Amino acid sequence: MLTRRHIRVKVLQSIYAYNQTQHADLDKQEKFLWYSIEQMHDLYVLLLQSMVALTTHAEDYLLKSQQKHLATALEKNPSRRFVDNKAVALLAENSFLNDILKKKKLNYWKEDDEYIAILFNDLVSKEWYAEYLSQKQTSFKEDKAFLVKVYKEVIAPNEKLYEYIEDKRLTWVDDFPIVNTAIVKMLSKISENNSAAVIPSLYKNEDDKDYALQLLRKVILNEEKLTSQIDGKTPNWDKERIAEIDFTILKMGIAEFLYFPSIPVRVTINEYLEISKEYSTPKSSIFINGILDKLVKEFTEKKTLNKIGRGLQ
């Protein structure tokens, strides 16, 4: 589920926090890194559960409508198409998902059910929702396609939900886009006979997990050496004038040049340019690109660029 770019962002946040701490402790920062990454998994599970909570809310809505004193014929005999959605049922019955929700006490939609009501009200306003309810019978494939539409057009773009997530846990704001992508991808893979894909692995492989830890350690433990590489490369900038976030991004890029032989130079530069565009000032990407390009040329001339394999330089 995690991409290398997202790992880089998590490490960037951890290094930045480490540098702002008066009594910095590497062990504590490593624990914070793992905690920050694990929180993304919590968000994934919570957003999965939101679809189950939506059908529960929909069923409550149907029951209340049936009990109206002057209920219409449609309210007395409503469509249960969404309530009985086969793809949602697969999520609701997933034991691994339910175990995580219970273990981590992620019962937010019971405590804050007003957000599920907001999502439901948005859903019932859609013309395609009424069209779906009007179908007499649907296949698992059709139910799954409908659920993807619900997630992409109702849940993911909802501003109130976004504000709720931001207030609940600060790091979730950065996790939200990648979790949304992961959920849509997961929904496209599941089948009636394959519910294993519901909870994907947090890391693509063990190499990615090790990369996160090593990147954090290499930057923090080689602070003096990495900083010295930047000195003299910014003739129009005093070191004190370089934004802290830019300085950290530069050190991370240099660390990848020197200590991660399997990562191509161009990949490192492109990744950190994109990160700088999102997390720093408008001109930061130009500044960072210039410094990293200079350093690559210098390392290449001095043969200190630690890269192995074809196409890595």
N, C-alpha and C positions, 0 to 999 in steps of 0.2 A: 504493500500500500504506500509506503514512504518512497518518495523519489530522492535521488541524490541532492537535488536542489533544495528540497525541504529539509533534508538532513543538514545541509550547509546553513540554512536559515536558523535551525534550532541551535547549532553550534555557535553561530554568530551571536545569537541572543544570550547564550550561556557565557561566552567570553566577555561580552559587553557588561553583563551583570557582575562577572568576576572582577573586572577592572573598576567597577563603581563601588566595590565593597572595601571597607577600610581594613578589615582583617581577612584577606582573601584566603580561601582554603580549597585546594584543588579537589580533594575527596568530596567535599560538600558540593562543589560545582558539578562534578561527575554525576552525583546523585540527582542534582537538579536537572541535568540534561536528560537522564533516563525518565525522571518524573514528567518532564515537559513532553517527551515523546509519547509516554504512556497515556497522557491526557488526550492525545489525538484519538487513541483507540476508544477512550470513554465517549468522546463526541460521536464517533462512528456508530457505536452501539446505541447511544441515545437517539440519534437521528433515525436509525433503523426502527427503533421502538415507536417513534412518532407515527409511522405508518400503521402500526398495529393499534395505537391509541386513537387514530383517526377513525378506524372502523368501529372501535368500541363506542366512540362518541356518536358515530352515525347510527348505531343500533339503539342507543339511548334516545336519540332524536326521533327515531321511528316509533319507539314505544310511547313516548310522550305525545306524539302526534295522534297515535291510535286512541289515546285516552281522552282526547279533547271532547268536550261536550257536544260540539257541532262538527265533528270530524268529517271531512269530505270522503267520497268513495275511494279516492286515491290514497288518502291518509289511512283509511281503514285497511286497505290492502296494498301496502307500499312494496316497491321493488327492493329486494335484498341483494341485488347484484353486487354492490360495493361491500356490503357487510360480509358477504360470503366469498369475497374475492380469493381465489385459490392461491395466488402468490403471497398475499398477506397471511393467509392461514399457514403457509410454509414457514414464514418468519415467526408467527405466534407460537408455533409448535417446536421451534428449534431449541433443543435442550441446552446447547452451548450458549446461545444468546441469553436464554432465561437465567442460566447459572451466573453469567457475568453481571446481569442486571441486579440479581439478588446479592451476589458477593460484594459488589461495589456500591450497593444501595442507590442505584440510579433510577429511583422512582419519581423523577422530576415531573413527569406528565400527570401523575396523580396529585402532586402538590401544587403544580402550576398549570392546571388544566385549561385555564383561560386562553393559553396560547394554542392549544389544540382546537378550541372553539373558534379562534380567529382563522386558523387554517381551514377548518371545515366550512365556515361561512364563505371563504374565498372559493373553495372547491365547488360548493353548490351553485355559485354564480356563473360557473363556466357552462357554455352550451354543450361542450363535449361530455360533461358529466351527465347531463340529462339524456344525451344520446346513448351513453353507456348503460344507464339504468333501464332504458327502454328495450334493451336486448333481452330476449327470452332465455337465451343460453349462451354461455361463452366458454371457450377453451382455456386451458392454463396459459397458452401462448398469448391469447387476447387479454387475459387478466393481467399478465406480466407487462405487456405493452402499455396497458392503461395505468398500471402502478408507476412505471417509468415516467409517464406523462404527468402524473400527480406530483411526483418528486421534482421533476425538472421545471414545471410551470406553476406549482403551488408552494411546495415546501422550500426548495432551495432559494427562490428569489424573494421570499417574504421578509420585509424589512423589520417587522415586529419580532419575528423569530431571531433575526440577526442581532437585534439590540439585546434580546434576552440572552443569547449565547455570549455576547460581549460582556454583559454584566455578570454572568455566571462564573466564567473563568477567562481571564485575560488572554491566555495563549490560544484559546479556541478561535479567535478572530483570524489568525494566520492559518489555522488548520482547516477552517471551513471550506475553502475552495477545493483542496485536495480530497477532503472527506466526501464532498458532494460528487466529485468525479469517481471516486472509489465505489460509492454506493450505486451509481448509475451503471458502472461497469459490472459490478457484482450482480445486479438485477438482470442484466442481459445474459448472464451465464447460468443462473440457476434453472433447474428443471424439477419436475415432480419427483424424479428419481435421484436428484443430486442437490442436496441441501448443504453439502460440505463447504460450498463456496460462499455461504452467507457471512462467515467471519474469516476474512483473509488474514494471512500473516502480516504482522506489522512491518517486517523487513523483507525485502526481496530475497535476501540470503544472509548468511552469517558475515560475509564480507562487508555488507553495508553497515551492519551493527558495529563491526570492528572499525570501519572507516570513521564513524561518528566519534567514537572514543579516541582514536588516534589523532584525528584532526584537532580535537579539543586539546589534547595533551601536547601535541607538537607546537601549537601556537603559544600556549601558556608557558611551557618549559623552555622555549627558545625565543622568548620575548626580546632579549637583548640582541641576539643575532639577526632576527627578522627586522627589528627596528633599524639596525645599522645598514641594512640593505636599502632602506628607504631614504636615509640621510644622503643629501647631495643630489637626489633625483628630483627634488622639487624646488628649483631655483627661485620660483616666484611665490613660494609658499613657505612660511615658517612652520616648523613642526607643530607649534602651538595653535596655528590657524587651521590645521587640517581637522575636519570634523572627526570626532571619536569613532563614529560608525565607519567612515571611510578608511581610517587608519587601521581598524580591525579587519575590514574587508581586504585591504592590501596585504596585511600580514598572513591572512588565511590563504590568499592566492600564492604568495611566495612560499608558504609552507608546502602547498601542493606541488609547486615547481621542484622543490628540494627534497621532499620526503615521501612523495607518492609516485613512484616510477611508472605505474601502470595508467595514470590519468593523463591523457593528451593535453598539451599546453593550451591548444585552442579551446578545448572543453572547459578548462579552468577559467580562462579569460572570459569566455561567453557567459558562463554561469554567474560569475561575480559581477559582470556588467548588468545582467538582468536583475540580480538581487539589489544592486545599488540603485537601479531605477525605481524599485519599489520601496526601499527602506531608507534611502538617503535623499540628498538634494537633487534638483533637476540637472545640475552640471556635473554631478559626481561621477557619472559613468564615463564622461569624456576624460576627466582627470585620472580616474583609476585605469582606464584603458591605456593612456599615455605612459603611466608609470610601469605598468605590467609589461607593456611592449618593450620599453627600454631595458627592463631587467632580463627579459627573455634573450634579447640580443647580447647583453653583457654576459649572462650565464653560458650562452652558446659559445661565445668567443673564448671564454675562460675554461670551457668544457666542464662546468660545474652543474649543468642542467641534468638532473638525475632522472633520465627517462630510458625505458627499455622497450624494444619492439618497434616495428615499422609504423610510420604515420603518427608517432606520438609527439613529435617536435613541431 
